[in-house]
Amino acid sequence: MKTPQLILAALLLATPLLYAQETPAKTETKPTPEPFRVTINLKTTEKGKVTGQKSYMLTATTDKSVLNSQLRDTNRDPYTTSDTGGQFTYSDTGTNVDISNFKTVTNLVCLNLRISTTGAVDSGLMAKPSLPMVPIYRTRQFTIAPTLPIGKLVTVYSAVDAVNDIKMEVQVMVQPLDAK
């Protein structure tokens, strides 16, 4: 009589071990988002002469948990506000670059690119230093949503101001971060 009770007790004690033998359900692993290097070239020409040229490099990824790429390249330029030259105020000039909605599709990259540039313009009054001057600023803002091939430099924006004969050009190249 003790043998069936021992077998029953052994089965009850072994039940949790039998459940432990089940294979766990497979979980899908998502591929790690690949980081990219985004090179942005800004070039300004006036009457055929290059007056400004800058190149910026940012990183971007398709990972939504990573914040958008941003770059702020600004200066605080002083200018006089009085005839005596003793009082100054400052104005912010420079370039802001924002990259958002970065996506890859096979060998192509889609992104939103927002560029803002501000700089002082020579108004022709610089020859009269006795006058208090408030500088004149030129601000350009671009929002571009190009689809780019990976590894190729592409002109994504080019425009000419017919009045002043000023040409602005934006070139972008996207490469994997580990590319040379």
C-alpha positions as CSV (number, residue, x, y, z in Angstrom):
1,M,0.0,0.0,0.0
2,K,2.9,2.3,0.6
3,T,4.3,1.8,-2.9
4,P,1.3,3.6,-4.7
5,Q,1.5,6.4,-2.2
6,L,5.2,6.8,-2.7
7,I,4.7,6.9,-6.5
8,L,2.0,9.5,-6.2
9,A,4.1,11.6,-3.9
10,A,7.1,11.4,-6.2
11,L,4.9,12.4,-9.2
12,L,3.5,15.4,-7.3
13,L,7.0,16.5,-6.3
14,A,8.3,16.0,-9.8
15,T,5.5,18.0,-11.5
16,P,7.3,21.4,-11.3
17,L,10.4,19.8,-12.8
18,L,8.5,18.5,-15.7
19,Y,7.2,22.0,-16.5
20,A,10.7,23.3,-16.3
21,Q,11.7,21.0,-19.2
22,E,9.5,22.8,-21.7
23,T,11.4,24.9,-24.2
24,P,10.9,28.7,-23.8
25,A,9.1,30.6,-26.6
26,K,11.5,32.2,-29.0
27,T,11.7,36.0,-28.9
28,E,12.3,38.0,-32.0
29,T,15.4,40.1,-31.9
30,K,15.3,43.4,-33.8
31,P,18.4,44.3,-35.8
32,T,20.5,47.0,-34.3
33,P,19.9,50.3,-36.1
34,E,23.0,51.2,-38.2
35,P,24.5,54.7,-37.5
36,F,25.3,56.9,-40.4
37,R,27.6,59.9,-41.0
38,V,25.9,62.8,-42.8
39,T,28.2,65.4,-44.4
40,I,26.6,68.7,-45.4
41,N,28.4,71.3,-47.6
42,L,27.1,74.8,-47.8
43,K,28.5,77.1,-50.4
44,T,27.6,80.7,-51.2
45,T,28.9,82.6,-54.2
46,E,28.4,86.3,-55.2
47,K,29.0,87.3,-58.8
48,G,30.9,84.0,-59.4
49,K,33.2,84.5,-56.4
50,V,33.0,82.1,-53.4
51,T,32.1,84.2,-50.4
52,G,31.3,81.4,-47.9
53,Q,31.9,77.7,-47.7
54,K,31.4,75.5,-44.7
55,S,31.2,71.7,-44.2
56,Y,29.5,70.0,-41.3
57,M,29.4,66.4,-40.2
58,L,26.7,64.9,-38.1
59,T,25.6,61.4,-37.1
60,A,22.1,60.0,-37.6
61,T,20.3,56.7,-37.0
62,T,16.9,55.2,-37.7
63,D,16.6,54.3,-34.0
64,K,13.5,56.3,-32.7
65,S,14.8,56.2,-29.1
66,V,17.8,58.4,-30.2
67,L,17.1,62.2,-30.4
68,N,17.3,63.9,-33.8
69,S,20.7,65.2,-34.9
70,Q,21.2,69.0,-34.3
71,L,24.2,71.3,-34.9
72,R,24.5,74.9,-33.7
73,D,27.5,76.9,-35.1
74,T,26.9,80.4,-33.9
75,N,28.8,83.5,-33.0
76,R,28.0,86.6,-31.0
77,D,29.1,89.6,-33.1
78,P,29.5,93.0,-31.3
79,Y,28.6,96.3,-32.9
80,T,28.6,99.8,-31.6
81,T,25.4,101.5,-30.6
82,S,26.7,105.0,-29.8
83,D,28.7,107.8,-31.6
84,T,31.5,107.5,-29.0
85,G,32.0,103.8,-29.6
86,G,31.8,103.0,-25.9
87,Q,28.6,101.1,-26.0
88,F,28.2,97.7,-27.7
89,T,25.5,95.2,-28.2
90,Y,25.7,91.7,-29.6
91,S,23.9,89.9,-32.4
92,D,23.8,86.1,-33.0
93,T,25.0,84.9,-36.4
94,G,25.8,81.5,-37.7
95,T,24.3,78.2,-38.9
96,N,21.8,75.8,-37.5
97,V,21.4,72.3,-38.9
98,D,18.6,69.8,-37.9
99,I,18.1,66.3,-39.2
100,S,14.9,64.4,-38.5
101,N,12.8,61.5,-39.8
102,F,15.9,59.6,-40.8
103,K,14.9,56.3,-42.6
104,T,16.7,53.8,-44.8
105,V,15.2,51.8,-47.6
106,T,17.6,49.3,-49.3
107,N,20.5,51.6,-50.5
108,L,18.6,54.8,-50.1
109,V,18.3,57.2,-47.1
110,C,15.3,59.5,-46.6
111,L,15.6,62.4,-44.2
112,N,14.3,65.9,-43.4
113,L,17.0,68.5,-43.4
114,R,16.4,72.0,-41.9
115,I,19.2,74.6,-42.4
116,S,19.2,78.2,-41.2
117,T,22.0,80.7,-41.7
118,T,22.3,84.3,-40.5
119,G,25.2,86.6,-41.3
120,A,25.9,90.3,-41.4
121,V,25.8,92.0,-44.8
122,D,28.1,94.8,-45.9
123,S,25.7,97.7,-46.3
124,G,28.2,100.1,-47.8
125,L,28.1,102.3,-44.7
126,M,31.2,100.7,-43.2
127,A,33.3,103.5,-44.7
128,K,31.7,106.0,-42.3
129,P,32.8,104.8,-38.9
130,S,31.6,108.0,-37.2
131,L,27.9,106.9,-37.5
132,P,26.5,104.4,-35.0
133,M,25.6,101.4,-37.1
134,V,23.1,98.7,-36.7
135,P,24.3,96.0,-39.1
136,I,22.0,94.5,-41.8
137,Y,21.6,90.7,-41.5
138,R,20.7,88.2,-44.2
139,T,18.9,85.1,-43.0
140,R,18.3,82.0,-45.2
141,Q,16.2,79.1,-44.1
142,F,15.8,75.8,-46.1
143,T,13.7,72.8,-45.4
144,I,14.7,69.9,-47.7
145,A,13.4,66.3,-47.7
146,P,15.7,64.5,-50.1
147,T,16.0,60.8,-50.8
148,L,19.7,60.1,-51.2
149,P,21.8,57.2,-52.4
150,I,24.3,56.0,-49.7
151,G,27.9,57.0,-50.4
152,K,27.3,59.7,-53.1
153,L,27.6,63.4,-52.8
154,V,24.3,65.0,-54.1
155,T,23.3,68.6,-54.6
156,V,20.0,68.8,-52.8
157,Y,19.4,72.6,-53.2
158,S,20.7,75.3,-55.5
159,A,19.2,78.7,-56.0
160,V,20.3,82.1,-57.4
161,D,19.1,85.5,-56.2
162,A,18.7,87.3,-59.5
163,V,18.8,90.8,-57.9
164,N,22.1,90.3,-56.0
165,D,23.6,87.5,-58.1
166,I,24.0,85.4,-55.0
167,K,24.0,81.6,-55.4
168,M,23.4,79.2,-52.5
169,E,24.1,75.5,-52.8
170,V,23.6,72.6,-50.4
171,Q,25.3,69.2,-50.9
172,V,24.7,66.2,-48.8
173,M,26.4,62.8,-48.5
174,V,25.3,59.9,-46.3
175,Q,27.7,57.1,-45.4
176,P,27.7,54.3,-42.9
177,L,29.5,55.5,-39.8
178,D,32.4,53.0,-40.1
179,A,33.0,53.9,-43.8
180,K,36.3,55.6,-44.7
